[in-house]
Amino acid sequence: MFQGLDGGWSYWWPTICDVRENNKACISQKPDKCSSRDEFLETKGQYMEKWEYHRNHSMGLNDCAEMCKNNCSCKAYASAESDGTGCKFSYGQVLGEIIKHVADAEPIFIRNSTLSEKSSTSTTTTRDNDTDTTRSPSEVIETNNGCNAHKKQMLVSIIVPLVSMAVFALLCSLCCFLWKKSCFGVSKRGSRHEDASVRTEVLIHELGISMAAIKHTGTDKLKLNGKLDHELPLFSFSSIETSTGYFSNANKLGQGGFGPVYKGTLSDGQEIAVKRLSKRSGQGVQEFENEMMLISNLQHKNLVRVLGCCIKGEEKIIVYEYLPNKSLDSFIFDTTKRVLLDWEKRLRIIEGIAQGLLYLHKYSRLRIIHRDLKNSNILLDSNMNPIISDFGTAKIFGDNESGANTNRIVGTYGYMSPEYAMTGLFSEKSDVFSFGVMVLEILSGKKNTGFHQPNEFLNLLEFAWSLWKEGKFLELMDPVVSETCKQAGEFSRCVQVALLCVQENAADRPIMSEVVSMLGGGDMVTPPAPKQPAFLKVAKIDDNNLLKIPGTCSVNHLSISIVQAR
């Protein structure tokens, strides 16, 4: 078999191909490619079955070759006469490439249109072996296999170096990246002093407050007073680590949205509370800076006092005065510790929280909305005086601003006002609502969110409202204070003020100056009658376990996880 390397026409030996017998070994190809460089292979002992004769005695074999070469349809040529004159051409009109063997047939020349273009080796071999123009099928197949092997070898010789170069380039890029990362990390870590200095400058610029840098040995000058009450010391990270026992669990006071809080003892014996920003905190750097800016500008006996901060790389820490009695919720909701809070202490705590809120809303140099008031954010000092803490989500208001709207709702389920939880609208009245919930919890010793009586009340607000309407408000009193509360009028006044604060319509709620006046005014100030609080009026589970809500509903029964949590 002779076959072009790029799909040129081929012919087969008749012993393996006969078109008339529908032999599957036969292949008919169209001469779709030809050029002036086509080769014609001389063969002997076979002939094309269909010839076109030109019996012009003036034409020789060279003329036949030129004519056939210029006609792409011409597949073979030979002399028309035995004396070598004239021409005959085969166009494959009947049997295509079929050739039959005849022993005494004259030489014919068959086109191989790709031999000179695709395989210079095969061409050279053909030219150099004039005596070997007649080859068996096995020789032809072996020649083609050799060409294929040569092509594969060429592909391998091209692809392997390219792949090697790509792998080498990739390794170089990876090494360069790792080297830059290593250098950047080292420069970013730097020395402890350099890192603290850079971070300190950033904090000074962003917060606009004065900081007095404290060296490792200078932590004995931390108490803020008089002249220094607006300077915020910067603690070294090593001093914080040492004071807290390297943040040991034994010194852990609790866990908040900001991060864990630890008790620490400085070298001079002063006790501190250390709030460490958690890397998984939902509050982050913005809340850290917010709290630092606000607390450093607030001075009130019922507001937590900040002693300084620490900034080292990703570490962000706020240092507060230490309050030994922890938070209010650890007393009023504890079955054993709640007895330590008699009526006088609870009344003083309620009034103290009201005074702190009044300062935030009206008398501080910055008008501030806390936005996350709850009993776990009320700390108690050694004399059980309330201290409002956690200002990470607080907002500053201008003198002419009465409210604001936000798409980022933060706060705690059960303490949030309905307008804030549902629409993001917050104002002083949002804090007033939270205060009312806190007062009801302090009076009853029950949690608003955890309060539930089957088939009766869904939350503490609904329960208190029901008792108030029926004149049974004394049943709301925590039993452990019943012996120390001798004046039912004081308890009644506190319940009434709390219900005024949790009214559903924000416009109906009092402002904090009115709350303070009603709590401490005695008989001289008569509180108005409260309207219905913001709670779900009717929500029962029927026998088919379907929630039916025929009445108006508010958000106190909803989980705040559906909005962006803090």
C-alpha positions in Angstrom: 0.0 0.0 0.0 1.1 3.6 -0.8 -0.6 6.3 1.3 -0.1 10.0 1.7 0.8 11.1 5.3 -1.9 13.8 5.5 -4.8 12.0 3.9 -3.8 11.9 0.2 -5.1 9.1 -2.0 -4.0 5.5 -1.6 -4.1 2.3 -3.4 -4.2 -1.3 -2.1 -3.0 -4.7 -3.4 -5.8 -6.6 -5.1 -5.3 -9.6 -2.8 -6.6 -7.6 0.1 -9.0 -5.2 -1.7 -11.5 -5.6 -4.4 -14.3 -3.0 -4.7 -16.5 -5.4 -6.6 -16.4 -7.8 -3.7 -17.2 -5.0 -1.2 -14.0 -5.6 0.6 -13.8 -3.4 3.7 -10.1 -3.0 3.3 -10.7 -0.7 0.3 -10.4 3.0 0.8 -11.4 5.5 -1.8 -9.8 9.0 -1.3 -10.3 12.2 -3.2 -7.2 14.0 -4.4 -8.1 17.1 -2.3 -4.5 18.3 -2.2 -1.8 18.6 -4.8 1.1 20.8 -5.5 3.9 21.3 -8.0 6.2 19.4 -5.7 4.2 16.2 -5.8 6.1 13.0 -6.3 5.1 10.2 -8.7 6.3 6.8 -7.7 7.3 4.4 -10.5 5.7 1.0 -10.1 5.9 -2.1 -12.2 3.8 -5.2 -12.4 0.4 -3.4 -12.0 -1.9 -1.1 -13.9 -4.9 1.1 -13.4 -8.1 -0.3 -14.7 -9.3 3.0 -16.2 -7.1 5.0 -18.5 -7.6 8.0 -20.7 -5.3 7.7 -23.8 -3.6 10.6 -25.7 -1.9 8.9 -28.7 0.2 11.9 -29.7 3.5 10.5 -30.9 5.1 13.8 -30.3 4.6 13.5 -26.6 7.1 11.8 -24.4 7.1 10.5 -20.8 8.2 13.9 -19.4 5.3 15.6 -21.1 3.0 13.1 -19.5 4.5 13.8 -16.1 4.0 17.6 -16.5 0.4 17.3 -17.6 -0.5 14.9 -14.8 1.2 17.0 -12.2 -0.7 20.1 -13.2 -4.1 18.3 -12.9 -5.0 17.5 -9.3 -7.5 14.9 -10.5 -4.8 12.9 -12.3 -3.7 10.0 -10.1 -1.3 8.2 -12.4 0.3 8.3 -15.9 2.2 6.1 -18.2 3.3 5.9 -21.9 0.4 5.1 -24.2 2.6 3.2 -26.7 5.2 0.5 -26.1 7.8 2.7 -27.8 7.4 5.3 -25.1 5.3 7.8 -27.1 1.9 9.2 -26.2 0.3 9.4 -22.8 -2.3 7.7 -20.8 -3.8 9.1 -17.5 -5.8 7.6 -14.7 -8.4 9.7 -12.9 -10.0 7.0 -10.9 -13.3 7.3 -12.8 -14.4 3.8 -12.3 -12.4 1.8 -9.7 -10.5 4.6 -8.1 -7.3 3.4 -6.6 -7.7 -0.3 -7.5 -4.7 -1.9 -9.2 -4.5 -5.4 -10.5 -1.3 -7.3 -10.8 -0.1 -8.3 -14.3 3.4 -9.7 -14.7 4.3 -8.1 -18.0 2.6 -4.7 -17.4 4.5 -1.6 -18.4 5.8 0.9 -15.7 3.3 3.4 -14.4 3.8 6.5 -12.3 1.4 7.0 -9.3 1.0 10.4 -7.6 2.0 10.7 -3.9 0.8 14.2 -3.2 2.3 14.6 0.3 5.5 12.6 0.2 7.7 15.6 -0.5 5.8 17.9 1.9 5.4 15.7 5.0 8.3 13.3 5.1 11.6 14.4 3.7 13.1 11.2 5.0 10.7 9.0 2.9 11.3 11.2 -0.2 15.0 10.9 0.1 14.7 7.2 0.6 12.5 6.9 -2.6 14.9 9.0 -4.6 18.0 7.1 -3.5 16.5 3.7 -4.0 15.5 3.7 -7.7 16.0 -0.1 -7.9 13.5 -0.6 -5.0 10.4 1.1 -6.4 8.3 -2.0 -6.1 7.5 -2.8 -2.4 5.3 -5.3 -0.7 2.4 -4.2 1.5 4.3 -5.2 4.6 7.2 -2.9 3.6 4.8 0.0 3.0 3.1 -0.5 6.4 6.5 -0.6 8.1 7.4 2.6 6.4 4.2 4.3 7.6 4.8 3.0 11.1 8.2 4.4 11.0 6.8 7.8 10.1 4.3 7.7 12.9 7.0 6.8 15.4 9.1 9.7 14.1 6.1 12.1 14.6 5.6 10.8 18.1 9.3 11.3 18.9 9.2 14.8 17.6 6.1 15.6 19.7 7.8 14.2 22.8 10.9 16.2 22.1 8.8 19.4 21.9 6.3 18.8 24.8 8.8 17.6 27.4 10.9 20.7 27.4 7.9 22.9 27.5 6.4 21.1 30.5 9.8 21.2 32.2 10.0 25.0 31.7 6.5 25.5 33.0 7.2 23.5 36.2 10.4 25.4 36.7 8.7 28.7 36.3 6.0 27.7 38.8 8.5 26.6 41.4 10.4 29.9 41.0 7.1 31.8 41.5 6.3 29.8 44.5 9.7 30.4 46.1 9.4 34.1 45.4 6.0 34.3 47.0 7.1 32.4 50.1 10.2 34.6 50.4 8.1 37.8 50.1 5.6 36.5 52.6 8.4 35.6 55.0 10.0 39.0 54.7 6.6 40.8 55.1 5.7 38.7 58.1 9.0 39.5 59.8 8.7 43.2 59.1 5.1 43.2 60.2 5.9 41.5 63.5 8.9 43.7 64.1 9.9 44.5 67.6 7.3 44.7 70.4 8.1 48.4 71.0 7.9 49.4 67.3 4.6 47.6 66.7 3.0 49.2 69.8 4.2 52.6 68.7 2.7 52.3 65.2 -0.6 51.0 66.5 -0.7 53.7 69.2 -0.4 56.4 66.6 -3.2 55.0 64.5 -5.4 54.8 67.6 -4.6 58.4 68.6 -5.5 59.6 65.1 -8.7 57.7 64.8 -10.0 58.2 68.3 -8.8 61.7 68.9 -7.8 61.1 72.5 -4.6 61.6 74.4 -2.6 58.6 75.4 0.2 58.3 77.8 2.4 55.4 76.9 3.2 53.2 79.8 6.4 51.2 79.8 6.7 47.8 81.2 7.9 49.1 84.5 5.5 52.1 84.6 2.2 50.4 85.5 2.2 51.8 89.0 0.8 55.2 87.6 -2.5 54.0 86.2 -5.1 55.6 88.4 -7.0 58.3 86.6 -7.7 61.5 88.5 -8.1 65.2 88.0 -5.5 66.3 85.6 -5.0 63.0 84.0 -8.7 62.0 83.7 -8.6 62.4 79.9 -5.3 60.6 79.3 -5.5 57.0 78.3 -2.5 54.9 79.3 -1.2 52.3 76.9 -0.3 49.0 78.6 2.4 46.7 77.2 1.1 43.3 76.2 3.7 41.6 78.4 2.3 43.4 81.5 -1.2 42.3 80.6 -0.1 38.7 80.1 1.7 38.7 83.5 -1.3 40.3 85.3 -3.8 37.7 84.0 -1.6 34.7 84.4 -1.2 34.5 80.7 -5.0 34.6 80.3 -5.6 31.5 82.4 -9.1 30.1 82.7 -8.8 30.5 86.5 -8.8 34.3 86.0 -11.6 34.3 83.5 -14.6 36.4 84.6 -16.9 35.8 81.7 -17.5 35.9 78.0 -19.2 38.6 76.0 -19.8 39.6 72.4 -16.5 41.4 72.4 -14.5 38.5 73.8 -13.5 37.0 77.1 -12.9 39.1 80.2 -10.2 38.3 82.7 -9.2 39.4 86.2 -5.7 40.8 86.5 -3.4 42.1 89.2 -0.7 44.6 88.4 2.7 44.8 89.9 1.5 47.4 92.5 -1.4 45.1 93.6 -4.1 47.0 91.8 -6.8 44.7 90.4 -8.0 45.2 86.9 -10.5 43.7 84.5 -9.1 42.8 81.1 -11.4 42.6 78.0 -9.7 40.8 75.2 -10.9 41.1 71.6 -11.7 37.6 70.3 -10.5 36.9 66.8 -14.0 35.3 66.2 -15.8 38.3 67.7 -18.7 39.7 65.7 -17.9 43.2 67.0 -14.3 43.6 65.9 -12.1 46.6 65.6 -14.8 49.1 65.0 -16.5 48.3 68.3 -13.2 48.3 70.1 -12.4 51.9 68.9 -16.0 52.9 69.5 -15.8 51.8 73.1 -12.4 53.3 73.7 -13.5 56.7 72.4 -16.8 56.8 74.3 -15.7 55.6 77.7 -12.6 57.8 77.7 -14.9 60.8 77.4 -17.4 59.7 80.1 -17.2 60.4 83.8 -20.0 59.2 86.0 -20.2 57.1 89.1 -22.7 54.7 87.4 -20.6 54.2 84.3 -17.6 51.8 84.0 -14.2 53.5 84.2 -11.5 52.5 81.7 -7.9 52.5 82.8 -6.2 52.0 79.5 -5.7 49.7 76.5 -3.2 47.5 74.8 -2.6 47.2 71.0 -0.2 44.7 69.7 -0.7 43.4 66.2 -4.0 41.6 66.2 -4.3 41.9 70.0 -6.7 44.6 71.1 -7.4 44.8 74.8 -9.3 47.2 77.1 -8.4 47.5 80.7 -11.1 48.5 83.2 -11.4 49.0 86.9 -12.1 45.7 88.6 -15.6 45.3 90.1 -15.6 42.4 92.5 -19.3 41.5 92.4 -19.4 40.9 88.6 -22.7 41.5 86.8 -26.3 42.0 88.1 -27.7 39.0 86.3 -25.4 36.7 88.3 -27.4 37.8 91.4 -31.0 38.2 90.5 -31.2 35.0 88.5 -29.2 32.9 90.9 -31.3 30.9 93.4 -28.7 31.3 96.2 -27.2 34.7 95.5 -30.5 36.5 94.9 -31.1 36.7 98.7 -28.2 39.1 98.9 -30.2 41.7 97.1 -32.9 42.9 99.5 -35.5 45.5 98.5 -33.3 48.5 99.4 -30.4 47.3 97.3 -32.7 46.5 94.3 -34.3 49.9 94.5 -30.9 51.6 94.7 -29.7 49.6 91.7 -32.8 50.7 89.7 -32.3 54.3 90.6 -28.5 54.1 89.8 -29.1 52.6 86.4 -31.6 55.4 85.7 -29.1 58.1 86.7 -26.4 56.6 84.5 -28.8 56.5 81.5 -29.9 60.1 82.2 -26.2 61.2 82.1 -25.7 59.4 78.8 -28.8 60.9 77.2 -28.6 64.4 78.5 -25.7 65.5 80.7 -22.6 64.0 79.2 -20.5 66.0 76.7 -21.6 63.4 74.1 -25.3 62.3 73.8 -25.1 58.6 73.7 -27.6 55.8 72.9 -26.3 52.6 74.5 -28.3 50.1 72.3 -27.4 47.0 74.3 -28.7 47.6 77.8 -29.3 44.3 79.8 -28.7 43.1 83.3 -25.5 41.2 82.2 -24.1 44.6 81.2 -24.7 46.1 84.7 -21.7 45.5 86.9 -21.8 45.8 90.7 -19.1 47.4 92.8 -18.2 46.4 96.3 -21.2 48.3 97.7 -23.6 46.8 95.2 -23.8 50.1 93.3 -24.7 49.6 89.6 -22.2 50.3 86.9 -23.2 50.4 83.2 -20.7 48.8 80.9 -20.1 47.5 77.3 -20.3 50.5 75.0 -19.1 48.7 71.9 -22.3 49.2 70.0 -23.2 52.6 71.5 -24.0 55.6 69.1 -23.3 59.3 69.5 -26.1 61.7 68.8 -25.8 65.4 68.0 -27.7 68.0 69.9 -30.4 68.3 67.2 -30.8 64.6 66.5 -33.6 62.6 68.0 -33.1 59.3 66.3 -31.4 57.3 63.6 -31.9 54.3 61.3 -29.5 51.5 60.7 -29.3 48.4 58.6 -27.0 46.7 61.1 -29.2 45.8 64.0 -27.3 44.8 67.2 -28.6 44.0 70.6 -30.0 41.2 72.7 -33.2 39.3 72.2 -35.8 40.3 74.8 -34.4 43.8 75.5 -34.8 45.4 72.1 -37.6 47.8 71.3 -40.0 46.8 68.6 -39.3 49.7 66.3 -35.5 49.0 66.5 -35.8 45.3 65.9 -38.3 45.6 63.1 -37.1 48.7 61.2 -33.7 49.5 62.6 -34.9 52.8 64.0 -33.3 53.7 67.4 -33.4 56.6 69.7 -33.3 57.4 73.4 -36.7 55.6 73.7 -34.9 52.4 72.6 -32.8 52.5 75.7 -35.9 53.4 77.8 -37.6 50.2 76.6 -34.6 48.1 77.6 -34.5 49.8 81.0 -38.2 48.9 81.5 -37.5 45.2 80.8 -34.5 45.3 83.2 -36.6 46.8 86.0 -39.3 44.1 85.6 -36.6 41.4 85.8 -35.0 43.0 88.9 -38.4 43.3 90.7 -39.5 39.7 89.8 -36.2 37.8 89.6 -37.5 36.3 86.4 -36.0 36.6 82.8 -38.1 38.1 80.1 -36.9 35.7 77.5 -37.0 32.6 79.7 -40.4 33.3 81.2 -43.1 31.0 80.1 -46.3 29.6 81.5 -48.0 27.0 79.3 -51.3 28.2 77.8 -51.0 31.6 79.7 -48.2 34.0 79.1 -45.4 34.1 76.6 -43.1 36.5 78.4 -42.6 38.5 81.5 -44.0 41.7 79.9 -47.3 40.0 79.2 -47.4 38.5 82.7 -46.7 41.9 84.4 -49.3 43.6 82.3 -51.9 41.0 83.2 -51.2 41.4 86.9 -51.2 45.2 86.7 -54.6 45.2 85.0 -56.1 42.9 87.7 -54.5 44.9 90.6 -52.4 42.0 91.6 -49.0 43.6 90.9 -47.6 42.4 94.3 -47.6 38.9 92.9 -44.9 40.0 90.6 -42.5 40.6 93.5 -39.5 38.2 94.0 -40.5 36.2 97.1 -37.0 36.7 98.6 -37.6 40.4 99.0 -41.2 40.2 100.3 -40.0 40.5 103.9 -37.8 43.6 103.3 -40.2 45.5 101.1 -42.5 47.1 103.7 -44.0 49.7 101.5 -46.2 48.4 98.7 -46.4 51.8 97.2 -42.7 51.9 96.3 -43.0 48.5 94.6 -46.2 49.6 92.8 -44.5 52.8 91.6 -41.5 50.8 90.2 -43.9 48.4 88.3 -45.9 51.3 86.9 -42.7 53.1 85.7 -41.4 49.9 84.1 -44.7 49.3 82.3 -44.6 52.9 81.0 -41.1 52.3 79.7 -42.1 49.2 77.7 -45.2 50.6 76.0 -45.4 49.5 72.4 -45.5 53.1 70.9 -42.2 54.8 71.4 -43.9 58.2 71.6 -45.8 57.0 74.7 -42.6 56.1 76.6 -41.2 58.7 79.1 -37.7 60.1 78.7 -35.1 59.3 81.3 -35.4 62.6 83.1 -39.1 61.8 83.6 -38.2 58.3 84.8 -35.8 59.6 87.4 -38.4 62.1 88.5 -41.1 59.4 88.9 -38.9 57.0 90.7 -37.6 59.5 93.3 -40.4 62.0 93.4 -42.5 60.1 95.9 -46.1 61.3 96.3 -45.3 64.6 94.7 -45.1 63.0 91.2 -48.0 60.9 90.0 -47.1 58.6 87.0 -49.7 58.3 84.2 -51.5 55.0 83.6 -49.4 52.8 81.3 -50.7 51.4 78.0 -50.3 47.9 76.6 -46.7 46.8 76.4 -45.0 45.5 73.3 -45.7 41.8 73.4 -47.5 39.2 71.4 -51.2 39.4 72.4 -52.3 35.9 71.4 -50.1 33.0 70.3 -51.2 29.5 71.1 -50.2 26.2 69.9 -53.3 24.2 68.9 -53.7 20.4 68.7 -52.3 20.4 65.2 -49.1 22.0 66.4 -49.8 25.1 64.3 -48.9 28.6 65.6 -52.0 30.8 65.5 -51.5 34.6 65.7 -54.9 36.2 65.5 -53.8 39.4 67.2 -51.2 42.1 66.8 -47.6 40.9 67.4 -44.3 42.6 68.2 -40.8 41.4 68.0 -40.1 40.2 71.5 -40.9 36.7 70.6 -38.6 36.7 67.5 -35.0 35.6 67.4 -32.6 38.3 66.4 -30.5 35.7 64.5 -32.4 36.6 61.4 -30.6 40.0 61.2 -27.0 40.8 61.5 -25.9 39.8 65.0 -23.3 41.5 67.1 
